Every structure is written in structure tokens, then in C-alpha cells.
Amino acid sequence: MNSEELKKRTKQFAIRIIKVVEALPKTVTGRTIGNQLSRSGTSVGANYRAACRGRSKAEFNSKLHIVLEEADETVFWLEIITEIKLLPENKIQSILAEANELTAIFAKSYYTAKRNKSTNHQISKSSNLQILK
């Protein structure tokens, strides 16, 4: 999956999250969880887009870590909605599966980017050592 496809996927995810939030009961609990879910679920796509515009590898990695945290937080809130039965489980299963998939994708991407950064750093260090010798 390329970055453009992932941008579209995370945008569709945000739209689905908004629909889930709209379906929550208009109670104190529903509004509280809805606000949290809305923030985390919609920020996945927004922060991924920001990561793609990163001016450096460090900025990309930093934003990608935020995306991972927000995706994982979204999973948390969807699990809470299911466990306290704010919405029927069958209404949440599909979006919870998508949230878990996105979390896995961004975890793998983040750790790969982080590993590549440390590998590049090690290469730079050894190259500098060769020059100094």
C-alpha cells in the first residue's frame, strides 16, 4: 500500500469514526467517549498526512509515532464502547478491526523507520570512523 492509498484509507476511517460518534447515545458518557474517540480517530489521518509532508526523517518519525499512538487510542475507545455496551458489538466490529489493522500498519512502519534511522546513523558513524583513521 502506498502513501496515497493510506491517506485515502485513513480519511475514510475518520469519516467512519465520525459516524460512530454520531450514533453514540446523547448521555454524559456517550458525549465524553465520543469526544475522545472523535479526536483520536480523526487525528490518525490528519497526522499521517502531516508525516508525509515531514521535512526530515526525524520529523516523519515523530509524526508517525503520533499516528501510532492515536490509532491505538482509537482502538481503546472502541473497545470501551463495546464493553460497556454503548453500541451493539456488531455495529463496532468492522471499525474496530480497521482500527486494529491501521495500528498494526503504523506500528510496523514506525519501527521500520526507526530501525532504518538507527542503521543509517550506524553507517554514518562507521563512515566517520573510517575517515578519521
N, C-alpha and C positions, 0 to 999 in steps of 0.2 A: 504494500500500500504506500503510495507516495504522499507527499505533504499536502497536495491539493485535495486528494481524496480524504485524507484525515481531517482537513479543515471542514470539508462538507459534512463528514460524519459527526464531528463534534458540534457543528452548528445544528444538525438535525437532533442530536442528543439534547442540546439546550432547549430546543422547541418542545421536545417531548417532556422534559423536566418541567417547563412552564405549564404544560397541560396537566401534569400530575399535581402540581401545586394548586392549580385552579380547581381540581377535583377534591382537594382536601376539605374536611369539614371546617366551617367558619367558627371554630371554637378557639379558645386561648391556645390550646395545644396544637391544633391544626395550623393556626397562623404562625406560631413560634417555629414549629418544624418546617413549615412552608417557607418562611423567610430564610432559614438556614439552608434548606435544600435548593431554593432558588439561587442564592448566592454561590454556593459551591458548584452546582450543576451547570450554571450558565458560564461560570468563570473558566471551566475546562477549555471550552472552545476559544474564549477571548484570550486566555493566557497562552494557548497553543499558537494562535496567530501571532501574538507578541513574540513568542520564542522564535518563530520562523523569520521574524524581522530582526532578530538579535544582531547586534553589531560585532559581536565577538563570540568565540566558543564559550567563554566563561558566562556571558550574558545568556546565551542559548541554554546552557546547562542550568543556570539559575532559574530561568523561566520554566524550563521543562520540569524541574523539581517542584515548582509551584503547581504545575498542571497535575503532576502525580498526586500531590497532597490533596488537591481539590477533588480529583476523581475518587480517591479513597474516602474522603469525607462524604461525598455523594453516596457512595455505597453504604456508609454508616447510616445516613439519614433514611435511605430507602429501607434498610433492614429494620430500623426503628418503626417506620410506618407499618411495615408488615407485622412485626412482633406485637405492637400494641393495637393492631387491627384498625388503624385509621382508614385504610382502604383494603378491599379484598386482595388476598395474595395473588390471585390470578390477574389482577389489574397491574400488579407491580412486577411480576416475574420477568417479563420481557425487558423492561427498562433496567431492572437490577442486573440481569445478565449482560446487557450492553455496558452498564457502568463497571461491572467486573472485567469485561473484555478490555475496555478503554484503560482501566487501571493497570491491567497486565501489559498492554501495549506500551503505555508510558513508563512503567517500571523498567521494562526491558530496554526501551530507548534511552532512559536516563542512565541506567547502569552501563550500557554500551558507550554512551557519550562520555561518561565519567571515566570509564576504563581507557577509552581512546585518548582522553586528555592526559591521563597519567602515563600512558605508553608514550605519547608524544613528548611529555615532559622528560621521561627517562631517556628517550632518544636524544633530546636536546642536551641533557646533562652529559651523556656519554660523548656526544659530538664535541661539546665544550672541553671535556677532559682530553680528548684526542688532540684538539688544537693546542691545549696548554702543554702537552707533553712534547 
